[in-house]
Amino acid sequence: MSNLLVSGAAWLAGQLRSHASLGIIYVRGTQQVSLGATAGTTEFQIEDMGGLRIEHSDRDFILPVGSLVLGNVITEPRRGDRVLEGGLTYEVMAPGNVQPYRFDAHRQLLRVHTKRVS
């Protein structure tokens, strides 16, 4: 018997792609791929010498796991990659040593944190 939560998460990922996605171009160096992503934001709580600091991503791009394919290889986001969307450019990054992406609980979706650079 399959796990109902995993099946539901896979269904939801498909619904997001079908009904709530926008077109983006993901760029790494000279490689790029066009895909559909759902937009979001993330709030980060970062501790520094002065105490607790709150930062947020300008835009998160939520992708189905396995959809980021560059050079015929499924890959994960890297700091410095770029996302082009609606005439704007975003750079993949997160504050401090925070990884610039994360998976959802059932590894169906990948949330990529970015900051607008132009």
C-alpha positions in Angstrom: 0.0 0.0 0.0 1.4 3.4 -0.9 1.8 6.3 1.5 -1.3 8.6 1.2 0.7 11.7 2.1 3.3 11.1 -0.5 0.6 10.4 -3.1 -1.1 13.6 -2.1 2.1 15.7 -2.2 2.8 14.4 -5.7 -0.8 15.3 -6.8 -0.4 18.8 -5.3 2.9 19.3 -7.1 1.2 18.4 -10.4 -1.6 20.8 -9.6 0.8 23.7 -8.9 2.6 23.0 -12.2 -0.7 22.9 -14.1 -2.6 25.8 -12.5 -0.3 28.1 -10.6 3.0 28.2 -12.6 4.7 31.0 -14.4 7.3 30.7 -17.1 11.0 31.2 -16.1 14.4 30.7 -17.6 16.9 29.1 -15.3 20.5 30.0 -16.2 23.9 28.6 -15.1 26.8 30.0 -17.1 26.0 29.3 -20.8 23.4 26.7 -20.0 19.7 27.5 -19.6 16.4 25.8 -19.4 12.8 27.1 -19.7 10.4 25.7 -17.1 7.3 26.4 -15.1 7.6 27.5 -11.5 5.3 28.7 -8.7 6.3 32.0 -7.0 6.7 32.4 -3.2 8.9 34.1 -0.5 10.7 32.9 2.5 11.5 34.7 5.8 14.9 33.8 7.4 15.8 34.4 11.0 19.5 34.9 11.2 21.5 35.4 14.4 24.5 37.7 14.2 26.7 39.6 16.6 23.9 42.2 17.2 21.2 39.6 17.9 18.4 38.3 15.7 18.0 39.7 12.2 15.1 39.0 9.9 15.7 38.7 6.2 13.6 37.4 3.4 14.0 36.2 -0.2 12.8 38.6 -2.8 11.3 35.7 -4.6 11.3 31.9 -4.3 10.7 29.8 -7.3 9.1 26.4 -6.5 9.9 23.7 -9.0 9.0 20.0 -9.3 11.9 17.9 -8.1 13.8 16.6 -11.2 12.7 19.4 -13.5 15.9 21.4 -13.3 17.9 19.8 -16.1 21.1 21.4 -17.4 23.3 19.8 -20.0 21.0 16.7 -20.0 21.7 16.2 -16.2 19.2 16.6 -13.4 20.9 19.1 -11.1 20.2 21.2 -7.9 20.4 25.0 -7.7 23.7 26.7 -6.9 24.5 30.1 -5.5 25.1 32.5 -8.4 22.7 30.8 -10.8 20.2 33.2 -12.3 16.5 33.1 -12.9 14.8 35.2 -15.5 11.2 36.0 -15.1 9.0 38.7 -16.6 11.9 40.9 -17.6 13.5 40.7 -14.2 16.7 38.9 -13.1 17.1 37.1 -9.8 20.2 35.5 -8.4 20.1 32.2 -6.4 21.2 33.1 -2.9 20.2 33.0 0.8 21.6 34.9 3.8 24.7 33.6 5.7 25.5 30.0 5.3 21.9 29.0 4.6 21.6 26.7 1.6 19.9 28.6 -1.2 17.2 25.9 -1.8 15.2 23.3 0.1 13.0 20.3 -0.6 9.4 20.0 0.7 8.7 17.3 3.4 8.0 14.7 0.7 10.7 15.7 -1.8 8.2 16.5 -4.5 9.0 20.2 -4.7 12.2 22.3 -4.7 12.1 25.8 -3.3 14.8 28.0 -4.7 15.6 31.3 -2.8 16.6 34.3 -4.8 17.3 38.0 -4.6 16.4 40.4 -7.4 19.5 41.8 -9.1 18.0 43.7 -12.1 
